Amino acid sequence: MGRIIIADALDGLKTLPDESIDMCVTSPPYYNLRDYGMDGQIGMERTPDEYI
């Protein structure tokens, strides 16, 4: 049976055994749509070119 892991994607994946999953779904940092109040966060660049 599946399970849901709520964590930073890279940290969460590191907790899983090798070859134990077929797919990982994450929430990408969409450009300029979310501000999580953290310095250096992805998605809050000044221009779309900087984001890409």
ModelCIF file with pLDDT and N, C-alpha, C, O atoms, coordinates in Angstrom:
data_MODEL
#
_entry.id   MODEL 
#
_entity.id                         1 
_entity.type                       polymer 
_entity.pdbx_number_of_molecules   1 
#
_entity_poly.entity_id                      1 
_entity_poly.type                           'polypeptide(L)' 
_entity_poly.nstd_linkage                   no 
_entity_poly.nstd_monomer                   no 
_entity_poly.pdbx_seq_one_letter_code       MGRIIIADALDGLKTLPDESIDMCVTSPPYYNLRDYGMDGQIGMERTPDEYI 
_entity_poly.pdbx_seq_one_letter_code_can   MGRIIIADALDGLKTLPDESIDMCVTSPPYYNLRDYGMDGQIGMERTPDEYI 
_entity_poly.pdbx_strand_id                 A 
#
loop_
_entity_poly_seq.entity_id 
_entity_poly_seq.num 
_entity_poly_seq.mon_id 
_entity_poly_seq.hetero 
1 1  MET n 
1 2  GLY n 
1 3  ARG n 
1 4  ILE n 
1 5  ILE n 
1 6  ILE n 
1 7  ALA n 
1 8  ASP n 
1 9  ALA n 
1 10 LEU n 
1 11 ASP n 
1 12 GLY n 
1 13 LEU n 
1 14 LYS n 
1 15 THR n 
1 16 LEU n 
1 17 PRO n 
1 18 ASP n 
1 19 GLU n 
1 20 SER n 
1 21 ILE n 
1 22 ASP n 
1 23 MET n 
1 24 CYS n 
1 25 VAL n 
1 26 THR n 
1 27 SER n 
1 28 PRO n 
1 29 PRO n 
1 30 TYR n 
1 31 TYR n 
1 32 ASN n 
1 33 LEU n 
1 34 ARG n 
1 35 ASP n 
1 36 TYR n 
1 37 GLY n 
1 38 MET n 
1 39 ASP n 
1 40 GLY n 
1 41 GLN n 
1 42 ILE n 
1 43 GLY n 
1 44 MET n 
1 45 GLU n 
1 46 ARG n 
1 47 THR n 
1 48 PRO n 
1 49 ASP n 
1 50 GLU n 
1 51 TYR n 
1 52 ILE n 
#
_struct_asym.id          A 
_struct_asym.entity_id   1 
#
loop_
_ma_qa_metric.id 
_ma_qa_metric.mode 
_ma_qa_metric.name 
_ma_qa_metric.software_group_id 
_ma_qa_metric.type 
1 global pLDDT . pLDDT 
2 local  pLDDT . pLDDT 
#
_ma_qa_metric_global.metric_id      1 
_ma_qa_metric_global.metric_value   85.17 
_ma_qa_metric_global.model_id       1 
_ma_qa_metric_global.ordinal_id     1 
#
loop_
_ma_qa_metric_local.label_asym_id 
_ma_qa_metric_local.label_comp_id 
_ma_qa_metric_local.label_seq_id 
_ma_qa_metric_local.metric_id 
_ma_qa_metric_local.metric_value 
_ma_qa_metric_local.model_id 
_ma_qa_metric_local.ordinal_id 
A MET 1  2 65.00 1 1  
A GLY 2  2 73.00 1 2  
A ARG 3  2 77.00 1 3  
A ILE 4  2 83.00 1 4  
A ILE 5  2 83.00 1 5  
A ILE 6  2 86.00 1 6  
A ALA 7  2 85.00 1 7  
A ASP 8  2 84.00 1 8  
A ALA 9  2 80.00 1 9  
A LEU 10 2 85.00 1 10 
A ASP 11 2 90.00 1 11 
A GLY 12 2 88.00 1 12 
A LEU 13 2 88.00 1 13 
A LYS 14 2 92.00 1 14 
A THR 15 2 90.00 1 15 
A LEU 16 2 90.00 1 16 
A PRO 17 2 91.00 1 17 
A ASP 18 2 92.00 1 18 
A GLU 19 2 91.00 1 19 
A SER 20 2 88.00 1 20 
A ILE 21 2 85.00 1 21 
A ASP 22 2 87.00 1 22 
A MET 23 2 83.00 1 23 
A CYS 24 2 80.00 1 24 
A VAL 25 2 77.00 1 25 
A THR 26 2 76.00 1 26 
A SER 27 2 73.00 1 27 
A PRO 28 2 76.00 1 28 
A PRO 29 2 78.00 1 29 
A TYR 30 2 84.00 1 30 
A TYR 31 2 87.00 1 31 
A ASN 32 2 88.00 1 32 
A LEU 33 2 88.00 1 33 
A ARG 34 2 84.00 1 34 
A ASP 35 2 86.00 1 35 
A TYR 36 2 84.00 1 36 
A GLY 37 2 88.00 1 37 
A MET 38 2 84.00 1 38 
A ASP 39 2 88.00 1 39 
A GLY 40 2 86.00 1 40 
A GLN 41 2 88.00 1 41 
A ILE 42 2 87.00 1 42 
A GLY 43 2 89.00 1 43 
A MET 44 2 89.00 1 44 
A GLU 45 2 90.00 1 45 
A ARG 46 2 90.00 1 46 
A THR 47 2 91.00 1 47 
A PRO 48 2 89.00 1 48 
A ASP 49 2 92.00 1 49 
A GLU 50 2 90.00 1 50 
A TYR 51 2 87.00 1 51 
A ILE 52 2 84.00 1 52 
#
loop_
_atom_site.group_PDB 
_atom_site.id 
_atom_site.type_symbol 
_atom_site.label_atom_id 
_atom_site.label_alt_id 
_atom_site.label_comp_id 
_atom_site.label_asym_id 
_atom_site.label_entity_id 
_atom_site.label_seq_id 
_atom_site.pdbx_PDB_ins_code 
_atom_site.Cartn_x 
_atom_site.Cartn_y 
_atom_site.Cartn_z 
_atom_site.occupancy 
_atom_site.B_iso_or_equiv 
_atom_site.pdbx_formal_charge 
_atom_site.auth_seq_id 
_atom_site.auth_comp_id 
_atom_site.auth_asym_id 
_atom_site.auth_atom_id 
_atom_site.pdbx_PDB_model_num 
ATOM 1   N N  . MET A 1 1  ? 0.844  -1.177 0.000   1.00 65.00 ? 1  MET A N  1 
ATOM 2   C CA . MET A 1 1  ? 0.000  0.000  0.000   1.00 65.00 ? 1  MET A CA 1 
ATOM 3   C C  . MET A 1 1  ? 0.890  1.240  0.000   1.00 65.00 ? 1  MET A C  1 
ATOM 4   O O  . MET A 1 1  ? 1.973  1.232  0.585   1.00 65.00 ? 1  MET A O  1 
ATOM 5   N N  . GLY A 1 2  ? 0.434  2.299  -0.653  1.00 73.00 ? 2  GLY A N  1 
ATOM 6   C CA . GLY A 1 2  ? 1.187  3.542  -0.732  1.00 73.00 ? 2  GLY A CA 1 
ATOM 7   C C  . GLY A 1 2  ? 1.135  4.335  0.560   1.00 73.00 ? 2  GLY A C  1 
ATOM 8   O O  . GLY A 1 2  ? 0.349  4.047  1.463   1.00 73.00 ? 2  GLY A O  1 
ATOM 9   N N  . ARG A 1 3  ? 1.981  5.327  0.622   1.00 77.00 ? 3  ARG A N  1 
ATOM 10  C CA . ARG A 1 3  ? 1.976  6.223  1.772   1.00 77.00 ? 3  ARG A CA 1 
ATOM 11  C C  . ARG A 1 3  ? 2.303  7.623  1.290   1.00 77.00 ? 3  ARG A C  1 
ATOM 12  O O  . ARG A 1 3  ? 2.891  7.808  0.225   1.00 77.00 ? 3  ARG A O  1 
ATOM 13  N N  . ILE A 1 4  ? 1.926  8.575  2.064   1.00 83.00 ? 4  ILE A N  1 
ATOM 14  C CA . ILE A 1 4  ? 2.206  9.969  1.758   1.00 83.00 ? 4  ILE A CA 1 
ATOM 15  C C  . ILE A 1 4  ? 3.294  10.447 2.693   1.00 83.00 ? 4  ILE A C  1 
ATOM 16  O O  . ILE A 1 4  ? 3.196  10.282 3.909   1.00 83.00 ? 4  ILE A O  1 
ATOM 17  N N  . ILE A 1 5  ? 4.328  11.039 2.127   1.00 83.00 ? 5  ILE A N  1 
ATOM 18  C CA . ILE A 1 5  ? 5.417  11.593 2.917   1.00 83.00 ? 5  ILE A CA 1 
ATOM 19  C C  . ILE A 1 5  ? 5.384  13.101 2.738   1.00 83.00 ? 5  ILE A C  1 
ATOM 20  O O  . ILE A 1 5  ? 5.454  13.595 1.612   1.00 83.00 ? 5  ILE A O  1 
ATOM 21  N N  . ILE A 1 6  ? 5.280  13.820 3.814   1.00 86.00 ? 6  ILE A N  1 
ATOM 22  C CA . ILE A 1 6  ? 5.279  15.282 3.757   1.00 86.00 ? 6  ILE A CA 1 
ATOM 23  C C  . ILE A 1 6  ? 6.644  15.751 4.222   1.00 86.00 ? 6  ILE A C  1 
ATOM 24  O O  . ILE A 1 6  ? 6.966  15.702 5.409   1.00 86.00 ? 6  ILE A O  1 
ATOM 25  N N  . ALA A 1 7  ? 7.446  16.210 3.260   1.00 85.00 ? 7  ALA A N  1 
ATOM 26  C CA . ALA A 1 7  ? 8.812  16.620 3.562   1.00 85.00 ? 7  ALA A CA 1 
ATOM 27  C C  . ALA A 1 7  ? 9.364  17.362 2.361   1.00 85.00 ? 7  ALA A C  1 
ATOM 28  O O  . ALA A 1 7  ? 8.755  17.361 1.291   1.00 85.00 ? 7  ALA A O  1 
ATOM 29  N N  . ASP A 1 8  ? 10.512 17.994 2.531   1.00 84.00 ? 8  ASP A N  1 
ATOM 30  C CA . ASP A 1 8  ? 11.251 18.492 1.389   1.00 84.00 ? 8  ASP A CA 1 
ATOM 31  C C  . ASP A 1 8  ? 11.482 17.294 0.472   1.00 84.00 ? 8  ASP A C  1 
ATOM 32  O O  . ASP A 1 8  ? 11.857 16.221 0.946   1.00 84.00 ? 8  ASP A O  1 
ATOM 33  N N  . ALA A 1 9  ? 11.264 17.458 -0.832  1.00 80.00 ? 9  ALA A N  1 
ATOM 34  C CA . ALA A 1 9  ? 11.313 16.321 -1.755  1.00 80.00 ? 9  ALA A CA 1 
ATOM 35  C C  . ALA A 1 9  ? 12.622 15.542 -1.660  1.00 80.00 ? 9  ALA A C  1 
ATOM 36  O O  . ALA A 1 9  ? 12.603 14.313 -1.581  1.00 80.00 ? 9  ALA A O  1 
ATOM 37  N N  . LEU A 1 10 ? 13.742 16.230 -1.666  1.00 85.00 ? 10 LEU A N  1 
ATOM 38  C CA . LEU A 1 10 ? 15.025 15.515 -1.622  1.00 85.00 ? 10 LEU A CA 1 
ATOM 39  C C  . LEU A 1 10 ? 15.228 14.799 -0.292  1.00 85.00 ? 10 LEU A C  1 
ATOM 40  O O  . LEU A 1 10 ? 15.713 13.668 -0.264  1.00 85.00 ? 10 LEU A O  1 
ATOM 41  N N  . ASP A 1 11 ? 14.861 15.448 0.804   1.00 90.00 ? 11 ASP A N  1 
ATOM 42  C CA . ASP A 1 11 ? 15.018 14.801 2.108   1.00 90.00 ? 11 ASP A CA 1 
ATOM 43  C C  . ASP A 1 11 ? 14.097 13.594 2.230   1.00 90.00 ? 11 ASP A C  1 
ATOM 44  O O  . ASP A 1 11 ? 14.508 12.551 2.738   1.00 90.00 ? 11 ASP A O  1 
ATOM 45  N N  . GLY A 1 12 ? 12.864 13.726 1.771   1.00 88.00 ? 12 GLY A N  1 
ATOM 46  C CA . GLY A 1 12 ? 11.908 12.621 1.851   1.00 88.00 ? 12 GLY A CA 1 
ATOM 47  C C  . GLY A 1 12 ? 12.343 11.425 1.023   1.00 88.00 ? 12 GLY A C  1 
ATOM 48  O O  . GLY A 1 12 ? 12.226 10.283 1.466   1.00 88.00 ? 12 GLY A O  1 
ATOM 49  N N  . LEU A 1 13 ? 12.850 11.686 -0.190  1.00 88.00 ? 13 LEU A N  1 
ATOM 50  C CA . LEU A 1 13 ? 13.301 10.591 -1.044  1.00 88.00 ? 13 LEU A CA 1 
ATOM 51  C C  . LEU A 1 13 ? 14.481 9.840  -0.436  1.00 88.00 ? 13 LEU A C  1 
ATOM 52  O O  . LEU A 1 13 ? 14.613 8.631  -0.623  1.00 88.00 ? 13 LEU A O  1 
ATOM 53  N N  . LYS A 1 14 ? 15.329 10.545 0.282   1.00 92.00 ? 14 LYS A N  1 
ATOM 54  C CA . LYS A 1 14 ? 16.493 9.896  0.895   1.00 92.00 ? 14 LYS A CA 1 
ATOM 55  C C  . LYS A 1 14 ? 16.102 8.894  1.979   1.00 92.00 ? 14 LYS A C  1 
ATOM 56  O O  . LYS A 1 14 ? 16.911 8.043  2.349   1.00 92.00 ? 14 LYS A O  1 
ATOM 57  N N  . THR A 1 15 ? 14.872 8.983  2.495   1.00 90.00 ? 15 THR A N  1 
ATOM 58  C CA . THR A 1 15 ? 14.433 8.053  3.544   1.00 90.00 ? 15 THR A CA 1 
ATOM 59  C C  . THR A 1 15 ? 13.919 6.742  2.978   1.00 90.00 ? 15 THR A C  1 
ATOM 60  O O  . THR A 1 15 ? 13.663 5.808  3.737   1.00 90.00 ? 15 THR A O  1 
ATOM 61  N N  . LEU A 1 16 ? 13.760 6.647  1.656   1.00 90.00 ? 16 LEU A N  1 
ATOM 62  C CA . LEU A 1 16 ? 13.191 5.452  1.036   1.00 90.00 ? 16 LEU A CA 1 
ATOM 63  C C  . LEU A 1 16 ? 14.292 4.489  0.579   1.00 90.00 ? 16 LEU A C  1 
ATOM 64  O O  . LEU A 1 16 ? 15.365 4.920  0.158   1.00 90.00 ? 16 LEU A O  1 
ATOM 65  N N  . PRO A 1 17 ? 14.021 3.198  0.666   1.00 91.00 ? 17 PRO A N  1 
ATOM 66  C CA . PRO A 1 17 ? 14.997 2.220  0.182   1.00 91.00 ? 17 PRO A CA 1 
ATOM 67  C C  . PRO A 1 17 ? 15.171 2.332  -1.338  1.00 91.00 ? 17 PRO A C  1 
ATOM 68  O O  . PRO A 1 17 ? 14.231 2.700  -2.042  1.00 91.00 ? 17 PRO A O  1 
ATOM 69  N N  . ASP A 1 18 ? 16.364 2.018  -1.841  1.00 92.00 ? 18 ASP A N  1 
ATOM 70  C CA . ASP A 1 18 ? 16.618 2.015  -3.279  1.00 92.00 ? 18 ASP A CA 1 
ATOM 71  C C  . ASP A 1 18 ? 15.607 1.130  -4.002  1.00 92.00 ? 18 ASP A C  1 
ATOM 72  O O  . ASP A 1 18 ? 15.233 0.068  -3.505  1.00 92.00 ? 18 ASP A O  1 
ATOM 73  N N  . GLU A 1 19 ? 15.172 1.570  -5.167  1.00 91.00 ? 19 GLU A N  1 
ATOM 74  C CA . GLU A 1 19 ? 14.268 0.827  -6.049  1.00 91.00 ? 19 GLU A CA 1 
ATOM 75  C C  . GLU A 1 19 ? 12.946 0.459  -5.375  1.00 91.00 ? 19 GLU A C  1 
ATOM 76  O O  . GLU A 1 19 ? 12.347 -0.561 -5.713  1.00 91.00 ? 19 GLU A O  1 
ATOM 77  N N  . SER A 1 20 ? 12.485 1.275  -4.428  1.00 88.00 ? 20 SER A N  1 
ATOM 78  C CA . SER A 1 20 ? 11.242 0.958  -3.720  1.00 88.00 ? 20 SER A CA 1 
ATOM 79  C C  . SER A 1 20 ? 10.046 1.766  -4.218  1.00 88.00 ? 20 SER A C  1 
ATOM 80  O O  . SER A 1 20 ? 8.924  1.535  -3.767  1.00 88.00 ? 20 SER A O  1 
ATOM 81  N N  . ILE A 1 21 ? 10.261 2.711  -5.141  1.00 85.00 ? 21 ILE A N  1 
ATOM 82  C CA . ILE A 1 21 ? 9.148  3.523  -5.639  1.00 85.00 ? 21 ILE A CA 1 
ATOM 83  C C  . ILE A 1 21 ? 9.196  3.583  -7.167  1.00 85.00 ? 21 ILE A C  1 
ATOM 84  O O  . ILE A 1 21 ? 10.249 3.417  -7.782  1.00 85.00 ? 21 ILE A O  1 
ATOM 85  N N  . ASP A 1 22 ? 8.022  3.826  -7.759  1.00 87.00 ? 22 ASP A N  1 
ATOM 86  C CA . ASP A 1 22 ? 7.915  3.977  -9.206  1.00 87.00 ? 22 ASP A CA 1 
ATOM 87  C C  . ASP A 1 22 ? 7.761  5.437  -9.609  1.00 87.00 ? 22 ASP A C  1 
ATOM 88  O O  . ASP A 1 22 ? 8.097  5.801  -10.736 1.00 87.00 ? 22 ASP A O  1 
ATOM 89  N N  . MET A 1 23 ? 7.258  6.280  -8.707  1.00 83.00 ? 23 MET A N  1 
ATOM 90  C CA . MET A 1 23 ? 7.009  7.666  -9.058  1.00 83.00 ? 23 MET A CA 1 
ATOM 91  C C  . MET A 1 23 ? 7.013  8.538  -7.807  1.00 83.00 ? 23 MET A C  1 
ATOM 92  O O  . MET A 1 23 ? 6.629  8.101  -6.721  1.00 83.00 ? 23 MET A O  1 
ATOM 93  N N  . CYS A 1 24 ? 7.456  9.776  -7.985  1.00 80.00 ? 24 CYS A N  1 
ATOM 94  C CA . CYS A 1 24 ? 7.422  10.768 -6.919  1.00 80.00 ? 24 CYS A CA 1 
ATOM 95  C C  . CYS A 1 24 ? 6.737  12.014 -7.479  1.00 80.00 ? 24 CYS A C  1 
ATOM 96  O O  . CYS A 1 24 ? 7.144  12.527 -8.522  1.00 80.00 ? 24 CYS A O  1 
ATOM 97  N N  . VAL A 1 25 ? 5.696  12.506 -6.792  1.00 77.00 ? 25 VAL A N  1 
ATOM 98  C CA . VAL A 1 25 ? 4.977  13.705 -7.219  1.00 77.00 ? 25 VAL A CA 1 
ATOM 99  C C  . VAL A 1 25 ? 5.302  14.806 -6.231  1.00 77.00 ? 25 VAL A C  1 
ATOM 100 O O  . VAL A 1 25 ? 5.127  14.639 -5.024  1.00 77.00 ? 25 VAL A O  1 
ATOM 101 N N  . THR A 1 26 ? 5.780  15.940 -6.747  1.00 76.00 ? 26 THR A N  1 
ATOM 102 C CA . THR A 1 26 ? 6.108  17.063 -5.879  1.00 76.00 ? 26 THR A CA 1 
ATOM 103 C C  . THR A 1 26 ? 5.360  18.299 -6.351  1.00 76.00 ? 26 THR A C  1 
ATOM 104 O O  . THR A 1 26 ? 4.795  18.312 -7.444  1.00 76.00 ? 26 THR A O  1 
ATOM 105 N N  . SER A 1 27 ? 5.359  19.313 -5.545  1.00 73.00 ? 27 SER A N  1 
ATOM 106 C CA . SER A 1 27 ? 4.766  20.593 -5.903  1.00 73.00 ? 27 SER A CA 1 
ATOM 107 C C  . SER A 1 27 ? 5.894  21.518 -6.339  1.00 73.00 ? 27 SER A C  1 
ATOM 108 O O  . SER A 1 27 ? 6.695  21.949 -5.510  1.00 73.00 ? 27 SER A O  1 
ATOM 109 N N  . PRO A 1 28 ? 5.967  21.831 -7.641  1.00 76.00 ? 28 PRO A N  1 
ATOM 110 C CA . PRO A 1 28 ? 7.071  22.672 -8.101  1.00 76.00 ? 28 PRO A CA 1 
ATOM 111 C C  . PRO A 1 28 ? 6.940  24.122 -7.627  1.00 76.00 ? 28 PRO A C  1 
ATOM 112 O O  . PRO A 1 28 ? 5.842  24.578 -7.309  1.00 76.00 ? 28 PRO A O  1 
ATOM 113 N N  . PRO A 1 29 ? 8.047  24.830 -7.584  1.00 78.00 ? 29 PRO A N  1 
ATOM 114 C CA . PRO A 1 29 ? 8.012  26.240 -7.188  1.00 78.00 ? 29 PRO A CA 1 
ATOM 115 C C  . PRO A 1 29 ? 7.596  27.120 -8.368  1.00 78.00 ? 29 PRO A C  1 
ATOM 116 O O  . PRO A 1 29 ? 8.446  27.646 -9.087  1.00 78.00 ? 29 PRO A O  1 
ATOM 117 N N  . TYR A 1 30 ? 6.298  27.275 -8.561  1.00 84.00 ? 30 TYR A N  1 
ATOM 118 C CA . TYR A 1 30 ? 5.796  28.085 -9.667  1.00 84.00 ? 30 TYR A CA 1 
ATOM 119 C C  . TYR A 1 30 ? 6.303  29.518 -9.573  1.00 84.00 ? 30 TYR A C  1 
ATOM 120 O O  . TYR A 1 30 ? 6.405  30.077 -8.481  1.00 84.00 ? 30 TYR A O  1 
ATOM 121 N N  . TYR A 1 31 ? 6.617  30.103 -10.707 1.00 87.00 ? 31 TYR A N  1 
ATOM 122 C CA . TYR A 1 31 ? 7.176  31.445 -10.742 1.00 87.00 ? 31 TYR A CA 1 
ATOM 123 C C  . TYR A 1 31 ? 6.210  32.482 -10.171 1.00 87.00 ? 31 TYR A C  1 
ATOM 124 O O  . TYR A 1 31 ? 5.094  32.648 -10.665 1.00 87.00 ? 31 TYR A O  1 
ATOM 125 N N  . ASN A 1 32 ? 6.651  33.166 -9.136  1.00 88.00 ? 32 ASN A N  1 
ATOM 126 C CA . ASN A 1 32 ? 5.983  34.335 -8.561  1.00 88.00 ? 32 ASN A CA 1 
ATOM 127 C C  . ASN A 1 32 ? 4.545  34.091 -8.086  1.00 88.00 ? 32 ASN A C  1 
ATOM 128 O O  . ASN A 1 32 ? 3.740  35.022 -8.053  1.00 88.00 ? 32 ASN A O  1 
ATOM 129 N N  . LEU A 1 33 ? 4.221  32.849 -7.720  1.00 88.00 ? 33 LEU A N  1 
ATOM 130 C CA . LEU A 1 33 ? 2.864  32.571 -7.244  1.00 88.00 ? 33 LEU A CA 1 
ATOM 131 C C  . LEU A 1 33 ? 2.794  32.284 -5.746  1.00 88.00 ? 33 LEU A C  1 
ATOM 132 O O  . LEU A 1 33 ? 1.736  32.441 -5.137  1.00 88.00 ? 33 LEU A O  1 
ATOM 133 N N  . ARG A 1 34 ? 3.904  31.868 -5.146  1.00 84.00 ? 34 ARG A N  1 
ATOM 134 C CA . ARG A 1 34 ? 3.909  31.557 -3.717  1.00 84.00 ? 34 ARG A CA 1 
ATOM 135 C C  . ARG A 1 34 ? 5.128  32.195 -3.071  1.00 84.00 ? 34 ARG A C  1 
ATOM 136 O O  . ARG A 1 34 ? 6.234  32.129 -3.608  1.00 84.00 ? 34 ARG A O  1 
ATOM 137 N N  . ASP A 1 35 ? 4.918  32.806 -1.925  1.00 86.00 ? 35 ASP A N  1 
ATOM 138 C CA . ASP A 1 35 ? 6.033  33.349 -1.153  1.00 86.00 ? 35 ASP A CA 1 
ATOM 139 C C  . ASP A 1 35 ? 6.017  32.664 0.203   1.00 86.00 ? 35 ASP A C  1 
ATOM 140 O O  . ASP A 1 35 ? 5.130  32.906 1.021   1.00 86.00 ? 35 ASP A O  1 
ATOM 141 N N  . TYR A 1 36 ? 7.005  31.806 0.434   1.00 84.00 ? 36 TYR A N  1 
ATOM 142 C CA . TYR A 1 36 ? 7.080  31.062 1.688   1.00 84.00 ? 36 TYR A CA 1 
ATOM 143 C C  . TYR A 1 36 ? 7.910  31.787 2.740   1.00 84.00 ? 36 TYR A C  1 
ATOM 144 O O  . TYR A 1 36 ? 8.174  31.252 3.817   1.00 84.00 ? 36 TYR A O  1 
ATOM 145 N N  . GLY A 1 37 ? 8.325  33.034 2.409   1.00 88.00 ? 37 GLY A N  1 
ATOM 146 C CA . GLY A 1 37 ? 9.033  33.850 3.379   1.00 88.00 ? 37 GLY A CA 1 
ATOM 147 C C  . GLY A 1 37 ? 10.434 33.372 3.702   1.00 88.00 ? 37 GLY A C  1 
ATOM 148 O O  . GLY A 1 37 ? 10.938 33.624 4.797   1.00 88.00 ? 37 GLY A O  1 
ATOM 149 N N  . MET A 1 38 ? 11.073 32.681 2.761   1.00 84.00 ? 38 MET A N  1 
ATOM 150 C CA . MET A 1 38 ? 12.428 32.177 2.986   1.00 84.00 ? 38 MET A CA 1 
ATOM 151 C C  . MET A 1 38 ? 13.382 32.848 2.014   1.00 84.00 ? 38 MET A C  1 
ATOM 152 O O  . MET A 1 38 ? 13.056 33.015 0.839   1.00 84.00 ? 38 MET A O  1 
ATOM 153 N N  . ASP A 1 39 ? 14.547 33.229 2.487   1.00 88.00 ? 39 ASP A N  1 
ATOM 154 C CA . ASP A 1 39 ? 15.562 33.807 1.618   1.00 88.00 ? 39 ASP A CA 1 
ATOM 155 C C  . ASP A 1 39 ? 16.011 32.787 0.577   1.00 88.00 ? 39 ASP A C  1 
ATOM 156 O O  . ASP A 1 39 ? 16.190 31.612 0.895   1.00 88.00 ? 39 ASP A O  1 
ATOM 157 N N  . GLY A 1 40 ? 16.194 33.230 -0.662  1.00 86.00 ? 40 GLY A N  1 
ATOM 158 C CA . GLY A 1 40 ? 16.717 32.378 -1.710  1.00 86.00 ? 40 GLY A CA 1 
ATOM 159 C C  . GLY A 1 40 ? 15.756 31.338 -2.248  1.00 86.00 ? 40 GLY A C  1 
ATOM 160 O O  . GLY A 1 40 ? 16.178 30.426 -2.960  1.00 86.00 ? 40 GLY A O  1 
ATOM 161 N N  . GLN A 1 41 ? 14.465 31.450 -1.927  1.00 88.00 ? 41 GLN A N  1 
ATOM 162 C CA . GLN A 1 41 ? 13.519 30.440 -2.391  1.00 88.00 ? 41 GLN A CA 1 
ATOM 163 C C  . GLN A 1 41 ? 13.357 30.474 -3.909  1.00 88.00 ? 41 GLN A C  1 
ATOM 164 O O  . GLN A 1 41 ? 13.407 31.540 -4.522  1.00 88.00 ? 41 GLN A O  1 
ATOM 165 N N  . ILE A 1 42 ? 13.167 29.321 -4.496  1.00 87.00 ? 42 ILE A N  1 
ATOM 166 C CA . ILE A 1 42 ? 12.959 29.216 -5.934  1.00 87.00 ? 42 ILE A CA 1 
ATOM 167 C C  . ILE A 1 42 ? 11.536 29.667 -6.253  1.00 87.00 ? 42 ILE A C  1 
ATOM 168 O O  . ILE A 1 42 ? 10.589 29.323 -5.546  1.00 87.00 ? 42 ILE A O  1 
ATOM 169 N N  . GLY A 1 43 ? 11.403 30.446 -7.335  1.00 89.00 ? 43 GLY A N  1 
ATOM 170 C CA . GLY A 1 43 ? 10.087 30.918 -7.759  1.00 89.00 ? 43 GLY A CA 1 
ATOM 171 C C  . GLY A 1 43 ? 9.864  32.383 -7.482  1.00 89.00 ? 43 GLY A C  1 
ATOM 172 O O  . GLY A 1 43 ? 8.878  32.954 -7.948  1.00 89.00 ? 43 GLY A O  1 
ATOM 173 N N  . MET A 1 44 ? 10.760 33.014 -6.728  1.00 89.00 ? 44 MET A N  1 
ATOM 174 C CA . MET A 1 44 ? 10.601 34.435 -6.400  1.00 89.00 ? 44 MET A CA 1 
ATOM 175 C C  . MET A 1 44 ? 11.692 35.282 -7.062  1.00 89.00 ? 44 MET A C  1 
ATOM 176 O O  . MET A 1 44 ? 12.018 36.364 -6.575  1.00 89.00 ? 44 MET A O  1 
ATOM 177 N N  . GLU A 1 45 ? 12.254 34.794 -8.166  1.00 90.00 ? 45 GLU A N  1 
ATOM 178 C CA . GLU A 1 45 ? 13.257 35.561 -8.892  1.00 90.00 ? 45 GLU A CA 1 
ATOM 179 C C  . GLU A 1 45 ? 12.611 36.828 -9.463  1.00 90.00 ? 45 GLU A C  1 
ATOM 180 O O  . GLU A 1 45 ? 11.390 36.916 -9.585  1.00 90.00 ? 45 GLU A O  1 
ATOM 181 N N  . ARG A 1 46 ? 13.449 37.801 -9.809  1.00 90.00 ? 46 ARG A N  1 
ATOM 182 C CA . ARG A 1 46 ? 12.937 39.089 -10.296 1.00 90.00 ? 46 ARG A CA 1 
ATOM 183 C C  . ARG A 1 46 ? 12.304 39.002 -11.675 1.00 90.00 ? 46 ARG A C  1 
ATOM 184 O O  . ARG A 1 46 ? 11.372 39.751 -11.968 1.00 90.00 ? 46 ARG A O  1 
ATOM 185 N N  . THR A 1 47 ? 12.792 38.100 -12.535 1.00 91.00 ? 47 THR A N  1 
ATOM 186 C CA . THR A 1 47 ? 12.267 37.990 -13.894 1.00 91.00 ? 47 THR A CA 1 
ATOM 187 C C  . THR A 1 47 ? 12.058 36.521 -14.251 1.00 91.00 ? 47 THR A C  1 
ATOM 188 O O  . THR A 1 47 ? 12.670 35.646 -13.638 1.00 91.00 ? 47 THR A O  1 
ATOM 189 N N  . PRO A 1 48 ? 11.205 36.239 -15.231 1.00 89.00 ? 48 PRO A N  1 
ATOM 190 C CA . PRO A 1 48 ? 11.037 34.839 -15.679 1.00 89.00 ? 48 PRO A CA 1 
ATOM 191 C C  . PRO A 1 48 ? 12.347 34.230 -16.183 1.00 89.00 ? 48 PRO A C  1 
ATOM 192 O O  . PRO A 1 48 ? 12.586 33.039 -15.983 1.00 89.00 ? 48 PRO A O  1 
ATOM 193 N N  . ASP A 1 49 ? 13.195 35.028 -16.832 1.00 92.00 ? 49 ASP A N  1 
ATOM 194 C CA . ASP A 1 49 ? 14.472 34.505 -17.312 1.00 92.00 ? 49 ASP A CA 1 
ATOM 195 C C  . ASP A 1 49 ? 15.354 34.030 -16.162 1.00 92.00 ? 49 ASP A C  1 
ATOM 196 O O  . ASP A 1 49 ? 16.022 33.002 -16.274 1.00 92.00 ? 49 ASP A O  1 
ATOM 197 N N  . GLU A 1 50 ? 15.359 34.777 -15.054 1.00 90.00 ? 50 GLU A N  1 
ATOM 198 C CA . GLU A 1 50 ? 16.135 34.350 -13.884 1.00 90.00 ? 50 GLU A CA 1 
ATOM 199 C C  . GLU A 1 50 ? 15.566 33.064 -13.300 1.00 90.00 ? 50 GLU A C  1 
ATOM 200 O O  . GLU A 1 50 ? 16.317 32.207 -12.835 1.00 90.00 ? 50 GLU A O  1 
ATOM 201 N N  . TYR A 1 51 ? 14.262 32.926 -13.322 1.00 87.00 ? 51 TYR A N  1 
ATOM 202 C CA . TYR A 1 51 ? 13.586 31.720 -12.812 1.00 87.00 ? 51 TYR A CA 1 
ATOM 203 C C  . TYR A 1 51 ? 13.994 30.504 -13.629 1.00 87.00 ? 51 TYR A C  1 
ATOM 204 O O  . TYR A 1 51 ? 14.324 29.452 -13.081 1.00 87.00 ? 51 TYR A O  1 
ATOM 205 N N  . ILE A 1 52 ? 13.967 30.664 -14.951 1.00 84.00 ? 52 ILE A N  1 
ATOM 206 C CA . ILE A 1 52 ? 14.283 29.547 -15.851 1.00 84.00 ? 52 ILE A CA 1 
ATOM 207 C C  . ILE A 1 52 ? 15.762 29.230 -15.765 1.00 84.00 ? 52 ILE A C  1 
ATOM 208 O O  . ILE A 1 52 ? 16.239 28.321 -16.444 1.00 84.00 ? 52 ILE A O  1 
#
